[in-house]
């Protein structure tokens, strides 16, 4: 009888743990989308035409789910950004030639997101801190490729992130999620040296305008539930972490 009581007691405790605790998840993610280097001078300059450009990201995440509706995630990702431009130059015979110019950079990103889920979908919002790890520059008129322009760009910047998406398929502790994430830099990408060099247009405008990276990326996530947190009444409400 005593053994049966102990077994029943353990069973009740385990059910309480599953019912009351949040859980920890880990995941991989990757995405591809469009890039824009937002600068008001470029859009008002008839000799300067931004082209549709693309970039990508990949990395991992750790998420703490407080319940089935609210969670906090920490992403560490590597991203590639590129912006291409067509620009025209006046020739000695008064005709104009059109050339292609490209600026690119890679970043290591740290992203803290709050995610709210409901009815198989979610929305998320949070800050991002990005450190530039690589830069590139090419100019068709100068026949130059992959020139180091790192001194013209800041070493890091902050951005605001907003996203949404939904669950595609999954099991009890594994999910495949498809979403969209938009990121906008809150500060100027151009350093003090770059401002002196009129980078990246090499044209001196009457009024300086900041250059802010904007991305819109379609993101695929693979999430796995690692374990759950629980506070049991059976042992003085001690907090535990249990693997699935």
C-alpha positions as CSV (number, residue, x, y, z in Angstrom):
1,X,0.0,0.0,0.0
2,X,2.9,2.3,0.9
3,X,4.5,1.7,-2.5
4,X,1.3,2.4,-4.3
5,X,0.9,5.7,-2.4
6,X,4.5,6.7,-3.3
7,X,3.9,5.9,-7.0
8,X,0.7,7.9,-7.0
9,X,2.4,10.8,-5.3
10,X,5.2,10.9,-7.9
11,X,2.7,10.7,-10.7
12,X,0.7,13.7,-9.3
13,X,3.9,15.7,-8.9
14,X,5.0,15.0,-12.4
15,X,1.7,16.1,-13.8
16,X,1.8,19.3,-11.8
17,X,5.3,20.0,-13.2
18,X,4.2,19.5,-16.8
19,X,1.1,21.7,-16.2
20,X,2.8,24.6,-14.5
21,X,6.2,25.0,-16.2
22,X,7.4,27.0,-19.2
23,X,9.9,25.4,-21.6
24,X,13.2,26.1,-23.3
25,X,13.7,25.7,-27.1
26,X,16.6,25.8,-29.4
27,X,16.5,26.4,-33.2
28,X,18.2,27.1,-36.5
29,X,17.1,29.7,-38.9
30,X,17.9,31.1,-42.3
31,X,16.4,33.6,-44.7
32,X,16.6,35.5,-47.9
33,X,15.1,38.9,-48.9
34,X,15.5,42.4,-50.2
35,X,17.8,45.2,-49.0
36,X,17.5,49.0,-49.1
37,X,20.0,51.6,-48.1
38,X,17.6,54.4,-47.2
39,X,19.0,57.8,-48.1
40,X,16.8,60.7,-49.1
41,X,19.5,62.3,-51.2
42,X,19.7,59.2,-53.4
43,X,16.0,59.2,-54.1
44,X,15.9,62.9,-55.1
45,X,19.0,62.7,-57.3
46,X,18.0,62.0,-60.9
47,X,21.6,60.8,-61.7
48,X,21.4,58.1,-59.0
49,X,19.0,55.2,-59.2
50,X,18.9,52.5,-56.5
51,X,18.4,49.0,-57.8
52,X,16.5,46.1,-56.2
53,X,19.1,44.3,-54.2
54,X,19.1,41.1,-52.1
55,X,20.7,39.7,-48.9
56,X,20.6,36.7,-46.7
57,X,20.9,35.6,-43.0
58,X,21.5,32.4,-41.1
59,X,22.1,31.5,-37.5
60,X,20.6,30.0,-34.3
61,X,18.2,30.9,-31.5
62,X,17.4,30.1,-27.9
63,X,13.8,30.7,-26.7
64,X,12.2,30.8,-23.3
65,X,8.5,30.1,-23.5
66,X,6.6,31.3,-20.4
67,X,3.5,29.6,-21.7
68,X,2.0,28.8,-25.1
69,X,1.3,32.5,-25.9
70,X,4.4,34.5,-24.7
71,X,8.1,33.9,-25.2
72,X,11.5,35.7,-25.3
73,X,14.0,34.6,-27.9
74,X,17.7,35.4,-28.4
75,X,19.0,35.1,-31.9
76,X,22.7,35.1,-33.0
77,X,22.9,35.4,-36.8
78,X,25.3,36.3,-39.6
79,X,23.8,38.6,-42.3
80,X,24.9,39.8,-45.7
81,X,23.7,43.2,-47.1
82,X,24.2,44.6,-50.6
83,X,22.8,47.7,-52.3
84,X,23.3,48.3,-56.0
85,X,22.9,51.6,-57.8
86,X,22.9,52.8,-61.4
87,X,24.4,56.2,-61.8
88,X,25.2,58.4,-64.8
89,X,28.2,60.5,-65.6
90,X,28.4,63.3,-68.1
91,X,30.8,62.6,-71.0
92,X,33.0,65.3,-72.8
93,X,30.6,65.2,-75.8
94,X,27.6,66.0,-73.5
95,X,26.2,62.5,-73.6
96,X,25.8,60.4,-70.4
97,X,27.0,56.9,-69.6
98,X,25.3,54.7,-67.0
99,X,27.4,52.7,-64.6
100,X,26.8,50.2,-61.8
101,X,28.0,50.7,-58.3
102,X,27.6,48.3,-55.3
103,X,28.2,48.6,-51.6
104,X,28.0,45.6,-49.4
105,X,28.8,44.4,-45.8
106,X,28.4,41.5,-43.5
107,X,27.3,41.6,-39.9
108,X,27.2,39.5,-36.8
109,X,23.8,40.2,-35.2
110,X,22.5,39.8,-31.6
111,X,18.7,40.0,-31.5
112,X,16.4,40.0,-28.5
113,X,12.7,39.4,-29.4
114,X,9.4,39.3,-27.6
115,X,7.1,36.9,-29.4
116,X,3.3,36.5,-28.9
117,X,1.7,33.5,-30.4
118,X,-2.0,32.8,-31.1
119,X,-4.1,30.5,-33.4
120,X,-1.0,29.0,-35.1
121,X,0.6,32.3,-35.9
122,X,2.8,34.9,-34.1
123,X,4.1,38.5,-34.1
124,X,7.4,39.6,-32.7
125,X,9.3,42.8,-31.9
126,X,12.6,43.7,-30.4
127,X,16.1,45.4,-30.7
128,X,19.1,44.2,-32.7
129,X,22.8,45.0,-32.3
130,X,24.9,44.5,-35.4
131,X,28.7,44.5,-35.7
132,X,30.2,44.8,-39.2
133,X,32.6,42.0,-40.0
134,X,33.3,42.6,-43.7
135,X,32.8,45.3,-46.3
136,X,32.9,45.4,-50.1
137,X,32.7,48.1,-52.8
138,X,32.7,47.9,-56.6
139,X,32.4,50.6,-59.2
140,X,32.0,49.9,-62.9
141,X,33.3,53.2,-64.1
142,X,36.5,52.8,-62.1
143,X,36.7,49.1,-63.0
144,X,37.3,48.3,-59.3
145,X,36.1,45.3,-57.3
146,X,36.0,44.4,-53.6
147,X,37.7,47.6,-52.4
148,X,38.1,47.9,-48.6
149,X,35.8,50.7,-47.5
150,X,35.6,49.8,-43.9
151,X,36.8,53.2,-42.6
152,X,33.8,54.8,-44.3
153,X,31.3,52.7,-42.3
154,X,30.6,52.5,-38.6
155,X,31.8,49.5,-36.7
156,X,28.4,48.7,-35.3
157,X,24.8,50.0,-35.1
158,X,21.4,49.3,-33.4
159,X,18.2,48.4,-35.2
160,X,14.5,47.8,-34.6
161,X,13.0,44.5,-35.7
162,X,9.4,43.5,-36.4
163,X,8.2,40.1,-37.6
164,X,5.3,37.8,-38.0
165,X,4.6,34.3,-39.3
166,X,3.0,30.9,-38.7
167,X,3.6,27.3,-37.9
168,X,3.9,25.0,-40.9
169,X,4.3,21.5,-39.5
170,X,5.6,19.8,-36.4
171,X,5.3,17.3,-33.6
172,X,4.9,17.6,-29.8
173,X,8.4,19.1,-29.4
174,X,9.6,20.0,-33.0
175,X,8.2,22.8,-35.2
176,X,8.9,24.2,-38.6
177,X,8.0,27.9,-38.8
178,X,7.8,30.3,-41.8
179,X,7.9,34.0,-41.1
180,X,8.8,37.5,-42.3
181,X,11.1,39.8,-40.5
182,X,11.8,43.5,-41.2
183,X,14.8,45.3,-39.7
184,X,15.6,49.1,-39.8
185,X,18.8,50.6,-38.5
186,X,18.2,53.4,-36.0
187,X,21.5,55.1,-36.7
188,X,23.6,56.2,-39.6
189,X,25.7,53.6,-41.3
190,X,28.3,56.1,-42.5
191,X,31.2,57.0,-40.2
192,X,32.7,60.4,-39.7
193,X,35.4,59.5,-42.3
194,X,32.7,58.4,-44.8
195,X,30.9,61.7,-44.3
196,X,34.1,63.6,-45.2
197,X,34.5,61.4,-48.3
198,X,30.8,61.9,-49.3
199,X,30.4,58.1,-49.2
200,X,28.8,56.1,-50.7
201,X,27.6,58.4,-53.5
202,X,30.9,60.4,-53.9
203,X,28.6,63.4,-54.6
204,X,28.5,66.3,-52.2
205,X,24.9,67.3,-51.5
206,X,23.8,70.6,-50.1
207,X,22.4,68.8,-47.0
208,X,23.8,65.6,-45.5
209,X,21.3,62.8,-45.1
210,X,21.9,59.6,-43.1
211,X,22.1,56.2,-44.7
212,X,20.0,53.6,-42.8
213,X,20.0,49.9,-43.8
214,X,16.5,48.4,-44.2
215,X,15.9,44.7,-44.8
216,X,12.8,42.5,-45.4
217,X,13.6,38.8,-45.2
218,X,11.6,35.6,-45.5
219,X,12.8,33.4,-42.6
220,X,12.5,29.6,-42.1
221,X,12.9,28.3,-38.5
222,X,13.5,24.8,-37.2
223,X,12.7,24.7,-33.5
224,X,13.2,21.9,-31.0
225,X,11.9,21.9,-27.4
226,X,14.9,21.1,-25.2
227,X,13.2,20.9,-21.8
228,X,10.8,22.5,-19.4
229,X,10.9,24.5,-16.2
230,X,8.8,23.5,-13.3
231,X,8.2,24.4,-9.7
232,X,6.9,21.4,-7.8
233,X,4.7,21.5,-4.7
234,X,6.2,18.2,-3.6
235,X,9.6,19.5,-2.7
236,X,9.1,23.0,-1.2
237,X,8.3,24.5,-4.6
238,X,11.9,24.1,-5.8
239,X,12.5,25.2,-9.4
240,X,13.8,22.5,-11.8
241,X,14.8,22.1,-15.4
242,X,13.8,18.8,-16.9
243,X,14.8,17.5,-20.4
244,X,12.1,16.3,-22.7
